[in-house]
């Protein structure tokens, strides 16, 4: 019963703030509620407070005992939502598929796949040595095992 109420309140809050979207929602047996959100323009503390208040202020504490945590996915969390790929176009990703791991620039993200570009050293077609070539691949979301944004300092 409480889980359904929280889901409804969470969905209403995210409908009100269309720039935010849900990454993960869990509720433990002890009514420990955990909500992970992301946003098209990042997530601020105020965004987390907004979602937290939308849930907490609409549940009677006398009727339900619960704890609530609302947080952003974090900079090192793997990408899991199509909107996360779209907001990170132009950034470098470390992407792992079943066949290989590649670090490259995310140049395009559609509803079905991404386009990744990277440089690789390959043997020259004629003679000794290697040459740097630009590689480009379209990768379907279902083929991605894990993708993380590479943080640069």
C-alpha positions, 0 to 999 in steps of 0.5 A: 500500500505504501509503495503504491502511494510513494510511486504515485507521488514520485510520478506526480513530482516527475511529471511536474518537473519534466527535466528530471527523470527516475533512475532507480526506486527501491523500497525495503521491507523496513520502509526504507525508500531510496530514490535516485534521479537524474536531470537533463541539466544535471541534478541540484540539491534543490531538485532532490529536496523538491522530490523528497518534499513531494513524497514526504509531505503527502504521507501521514507519519502517524500512519506510516513509519519510513525513511526517505533518501533522494539522491542523484546518480553521481558522476561515476554511476553507469548510464542506464537511461536513454536520456542520460546518453542524450545529455552526455553527447560530446563527452567521452565514455568508457563503454563495455559490450560483450565483445570489447571495451572502448573509450570514445566520444559520444557523438549521437544518441537516438532512441535505439542506439548511440554513435561512438567515435575513437582513435585507434592505432593499427598496422600500416596497410603497407610497410612497417609501423602503425597509423592512427585511424578514426573509428566509428561505431553505432551500438544498440542500447541492448548491446551495451553492458555498461557505459560510464562518463569519463571524468576529466580534470 
